[in-house]
Each structure stands twice: as structure tokens, then as C-alpha cells.
């Protein structure tokens, strides 16, 4: 980066690596590229096998708590106090990622350090009403996160609108998450592709649908499985990821007698993901809610046509018939229709070409990091 940010940045976020989600990946991809800016990150410990303090990339990570799930509830109270001991010298930037536990921590810390500038990033992907339910009696306090922030950064138009609905007095700045183009666009040769498919029991005659996500209700993998039961035998499904709904989804596969057509691969590293995506034929995630959808962008960079729903931030990048195919939420028959549309070779080729151009032009982490650097300088 050509310019140096004048002040260190203190990040408050619920979790960080080795716990990985869209927000964690975004923080690391951005901070790894801003080498001239010092970052102190405070998160809940959550797991007993993690260090209380360590450096990950360009970030000094401070984990707070006892290594148990309860840590996230204690985090907003203890993180600001612990961060206070490192808050010496010039005024700094407070960067809260998501208006949840990290948002509360940033809010409380901004009261302790009123001269510090407060940046709130919205990365939320679950249904928004769920966040309201979780906050419960603290909902009015949660709204203060939005009104207290000097700058609000949203990764999609959908989340920018939500910020205004929550009482934000300022217009949010939209900078999306990105994708590592160099990693995901590395071509997988036919021999490696065929070998990878064989490890899952798929051959050249199969049409492999792939999904990569947390196995939760909001990502609607159950609808993909129900759609598979309607599709011809040649269609198979590779499921990447784990989550709270894994048992329910496996039971559904057994009930529909799809054991020979569905493979649960579990969690995979980012390094493995490009080959797995390129070994499939179609990426699908019929989300019931979505802040943006990093997995769609990664699939586009890998050269796969994608199927998604017109919810949350997905319409920011998915244009039906141009950069992907829309299906409707909670509608397996709509998924079947979307899959059949991709039998049109010309349409498929158009979608793959247009979506790749889109991610290269707008969603490369390098350009996203430059925009975030400029935003931090402005804050």
C-alpha cells in the first residue's frame, strides 16, 4: 500500500481464526494487505485449545475468556477494559465487526475513549430478526451501536438499508467482501478433476452440484437435498462445511434414500476449496438470508455457474441469466427448474464468462483492501 494510516486500529469481533466464517476471512484478507497499519484484535476465546495471545498475519490477537461458549457473552464487558491498557498514545480507530458482541464491545470502548473514531462494519448473514431476538431486552442499547458509530461500512446494499432502519444518522459506505482471484482461478486440469470426482464416487456421467457453507437453516441445504430427490439419478450433491444442522440433513438424506448421491465432505481448507469447486459442475446455495455471500464469489472465480436466491445481498452480484440463475427460497421445485436451465450450453457459457469478469473487476481482495485502507484513513 502506498500510504500509511497514521493511527493504530483496535478491532473488536466475536471470534477469529482458527474459527472461520465470512467476517473472519474478511478481516484477515484486508489486514494482511495493510502492512503499514498496526492492528490489535480482541475476540472471545471460545475454545480451550487457542492461545490467549498470538500474532496471525498482520494482527496481534488477544483472546478473552475461559475457552468456553459463555465467553462471547462476557466479551462485551471485559474486552473494552482489557483493551484500555493498550490504549496509550495518540487517538486511535475503533473497528467493530458486526453489530453484535463486537459491536457492543466497540460501543462501550467508545464511551471510555470518546476521542477515538468508531468504525462499524456490517457483515451479518443470519436473518435480521434473529439478531433482534438474541439482543432481547438490550435491543435499545444495540441501536446505540448504529447511532454512536462515526462511520458505518456495509458489505451490501441490503445491510446498508438495515443500518438506516436501525437509526443510523449517516449514510453507510458500501464496500463488499472479496475473493482471492489468484487462488480460486488456478485451473484444475482434467486428470486432477476426474481423480477428485472419483474420490467421492462421481464419474464423468454425473452432474455434480456443490455447496459450501455452514450447515444451518439459513443456508437451506435441506431444499437442495429435496430438489435432488426430484432430479434424475445422474445428479449428485457434494456438501462442503459443517454446522448445527448436519445431523438433520443426514437424516433427510437417509429418509429420501439419497445416500449414494450425496456426499458430506465436512470442513475444508481454503487451499483445498478451488479444486473441489472446479471438480463440480454447478454451485448452489438457496439461502433464506444472506449478508452478501462470499462462497458465491469464490465459485464464480473458480469458473462455476451459480444458483442462488434473490435475498439479502445476493442481488448485488447475481443477475438472473447474466451472472447466475435465481431460484426461489423455500422452493425445491424452483431449484430443479434452475438446474435444468443450465443445460443450455450457451447460457451456461455466458454466465461463467460474465460472472468471472464481475469478480475480477469488483470483488478482488486487492481492490477491496485498497478501498478499506482509504476508508480507515478517512475515519
MOVEN-V973434 format. One record per backbone hydrogen bond with DSSP energy under -0.5 kcal/mol. NH is the residue of the N-H (numbers start at 1). CO is the residue of the C=O. E is the energy in kcal/mol with one decimal. If there is no record, write none. Layout:
# MOVEN-V973434
((NH & CO & E) (NH & CO & E))
This chain:
# MOVEN-V973434
((9 & 38 & -2.5) (10 & 93 & -3.0) (11 & 9 & -0.6) (11 & 40 & -3.2) (12 & 95 & -2.3) (13 & 42 & -2.2) (19 & 16 & -1.9) (20 & 18 & -0.6) (25 & 21 & -2.4) (26 & 22 & -2.2) (27 & 23 & -2.3) (28 & 24 & -2.2) (29 & 25 & -2.9) (30 & 26 & -2.1) (31 & 27 & -2.9) (32 & 28 & -2.4) (33 & 30 & -1.2) (34 & 30 & -0.6) (34 & 31 & -0.9) (35 & 33 & -0.7) (37 & 34 & -1.5) (38 & 36 & -0.5) (39 & 58 & -0.7) (40 & 9 & -2.4) (41 & 39 & -0.5) (41 & 60 & -2.8) (42 & 11 & -3.2) (43 & 62 & -2.3) (44 & 14 & -2.3) (45 & 64 & -2.4) (47 & 45 & -2.6) (48 & 67 & -0.7) (50 & 47 & -1.2) (54 & 61 & -1.7) (56 & 54 & -0.5) (56 & 59 & -2.7) (57 & 55 & -0.5) (59 & 56 & -1.7) (60 & 39 & -2.3) (61 & 54 & -3.2) (61 & 59 & -0.8) (62 & 41 & -3.3) (63 & 52 & -3.1) (63 & 61 & -0.5) (64 & 43 & -2.7) (71 & 68 & -2.3) (72 & 69 & -1.2) (73 & 70 & -1.4) (74 & 70 & -1.2) (75 & 71 & -2.1) (76 & 72 & -0.6) (77 & 74 & -1.1) (78 & 74 & -2.1) (79 & 75 & -2.6) (81 & 77 & -0.6) (82 & 78 & -2.5) (83 & 79 & -2.9) (84 & 80 & -1.4) (85 & 81 & -0.6) (85 & 82 & -1.0) (86 & 83 & -1.4) (87 & 84 & -1.1) (88 & 86 & -1.3) (93 & 8 & -1.7) (94 & 117 & -3.6) (95 & 10 & -3.2) (95 & 93 & -0.5) (96 & 94 & -0.5) (96 & 119 & -2.6) (97 & 12 & -2.5) (97 & 95 & -0.5) (98 & 96 & -0.7) (98 & 121 & -3.7) (100 & 98 & -1.3) (104 & 100 & -2.6) (105 & 101 & -2.2) (106 & 102 & -2.2) (107 & 103 & -2.3) (108 & 104 & -2.7) (109 & 105 & -2.3) (110 & 106 & -2.2) (111 & 107 & -1.3) (112 & 108 & -1.4) (113 & 109 & -2.3) (116 & 113 & -1.9) (117 & 92 & -1.8) (119 & 94 & -3.7) (119 & 117 & -0.6) (120 & 151 & -2.5) (121 & 96 & -3.0) (121 & 119 & -0.5) (122 & 153 & -3.0) (123 & 121 & -0.6) (130 & 127 & -1.4) (131 & 127 & -0.9) (132 & 128 & -1.4) (133 & 129 & -2.1) (134 & 130 & -2.4) (135 & 131 & -2.0) (136 & 132 & -1.8) (138 & 135 & -2.6) (139 & 136 & -1.5) (142 & 138 & -2.4) (143 & 139 & -1.8) (144 & 140 & -0.7) (144 & 141 & -0.7) (145 & 141 & -0.6) (145 & 142 & -1.2) (146 & 142 & -0.7) (146 & 143 & -0.5) (147 & 143 & -1.7) (148 & 144 & -2.4) (149 & 145 & -1.3) (150 & 118 & -1.7) (151 & 118 & -1.8) (153 & 120 & -3.4) (154 & 173 & -2.3) (155 & 122 & -1.4) (160 & 156 & -1.7) (161 & 157 & -2.3) (162 & 158 & -1.7) (163 & 159 & -1.9) (164 & 160 & -1.5) (165 & 161 & -2.1) (166 & 162 & -1.8) (167 & 164 & -1.6) (168 & 163 & -2.2) (172 & 170 & -0.6) (173 & 152 & -3.0) (174 & 172 & -0.5) (175 & 154 & -1.9) (175 & 173 & -0.7) (179 & 363 & -2.4) (181 & 179 & -1.5) (183 & 180 & -0.5) (184 & 180 & -2.4) (185 & 181 & -2.3) (186 & 183 & -0.7) (189 & 187 & -0.6) (193 & 189 & -2.6) (194 & 190 & -2.8) (195 & 191 & -2.1) (196 & 192 & -2.4) (197 & 193 & -2.3) (198 & 194 & -2.2) (199 & 195 & -1.4) (200 & 196 & -0.6) (200 & 197 & -1.2) (201 & 198 & -1.5) (202 & 197 & -2.6) (206 & 203 & -1.3) (207 & 234 & -2.0) (208 & 206 & -0.7) (209 & 207 & -0.6) (209 & 236 & -2.8) (210 & 282 & -2.8) (211 & 238 & -2.1) (213 & 240 & -2.3) (215 & 242 & -1.5) (216 & 214 & -2.0) (219 & 216 & -1.2) (220 & 217 & -1.4) (221 & 216 & -0.5) (223 & 220 & -0.7) (224 & 220 & -1.0) (225 & 221 & -2.1) (226 & 222 & -2.1) (227 & 223 & -2.1) (228 & 224 & -2.3) (229 & 225 & -1.3) (230 & 226 & -0.5) (230 & 227 & -1.3) (231 & 227 & -1.8) (235 & 232 & -1.8) (236 & 207 & -2.3) (237 & 261 & -2.8) (238 & 209 & -3.0) (239 & 237 & -0.5) (239 & 263 & -3.0) (240 & 211 & -3.0) (240 & 238 & -0.6) (241 & 266 & -2.0) (245 & 215 & -3.0) (246 & 243 & -1.7) (249 & 245 & -2.6) (250 & 246 & -2.3) (251 & 247 & -2.0) (252 & 248 & -2.0) (253 & 249 & -2.2) (254 & 250 & -2.1) (255 & 251 & -2.6) (256 & 252 & -2.2) (257 & 254 & -1.1) (258 & 253 & -2.6) (261 & 258 & -2.0) (262 & 258 & -1.0) (263 & 237 & -2.6) (265 & 239 & -2.7) (265 & 263 & -0.8) (266 & 239 & -0.9) (273 & 269 & -1.6) (274 & 270 & -0.8) (276 & 272 & -1.7) (277 & 273 & -2.7) (278 & 274 & -2.6) (279 & 275 & -1.1) (280 & 277 & -1.7) (281 & 208 & -2.9) (282 & 208 & -1.8) (283 & 305 & -2.5) (284 & 210 & -2.4) (285 & 307 & -2.0) (287 & 285 & -2.0) (288 & 218 & -3.7) (289 & 218 & -1.0) (296 & 293 & -0.9) (297 & 293 & -1.2) (298 & 294 & -2.2) (299 & 295 & -2.0) (300 & 296 & -2.4) (301 & 297 & -2.2) (302 & 298 & -1.5) (303 & 300 & -1.4) (304 & 299 & -2.5) (305 & 281 & -0.6) (307 & 283 & -2.0) (308 & 325 & -2.2) (309 & 285 & -0.6) (310 & 327 & -0.6) (311 & 309 & -1.9) (313 & 290 & -2.1) (314 & 311 & -1.9) (316 & 313 & -1.6) (317 & 314 & -1.8) (318 & 314 & -2.3) (319 & 317 & -0.7) (320 & 318 & -0.5) (321 & 324 & -2.8) (322 & 319 & -2.4) (323 & 319 & -2.2) (324 & 319 & -1.0) (325 & 306 & -2.2) (327 & 308 & -2.2) (331 & 328 & -0.9) (334 & 331 & -0.8) (335 & 331 & -1.2) (336 & 332 & -2.0) (337 & 333 & -1.9) (338 & 334 & -2.0) (339 & 335 & -2.6) (340 & 336 & -2.3) (341 & 337 & -1.8) (342 & 338 & -1.0) (342 & 339 & -0.6) (343 & 340 & -1.8) (344 & 341 & -1.6) (345 & 343 & -0.9) (348 & 344 & -2.5) (349 & 345 & -2.5) (350 & 346 & -2.2) (351 & 347 & -2.5) (352 & 348 & -2.5) (353 & 349 & -2.2) (354 & 350 & -2.9) (355 & 351 & -2.5) (356 & 352 & -1.6) (357 & 353 & -2.0) (358 & 354 & -1.9) (359 & 355 & -2.2) (360 & 356 & -2.2) (361 & 357 & -2.1) (362 & 358 & -2.3) (363 & 358 & -0.6) (363 & 359 & -1.5) (365 & 179 & -1.7) (367 & 364 & -0.5) (368 & 364 & -2.2) (369 & 365 & -2.8) (370 & 366 & -1.6) (371 & 367 & -1.8) (372 & 368 & -2.3) (373 & 369 & -2.5) (374 & 370 & -2.1) (375 & 371 & -2.1) (376 & 372 & -2.6) (377 & 373 & -2.1) (378 & 374 & -2.1) (379 & 375 & -2.6))
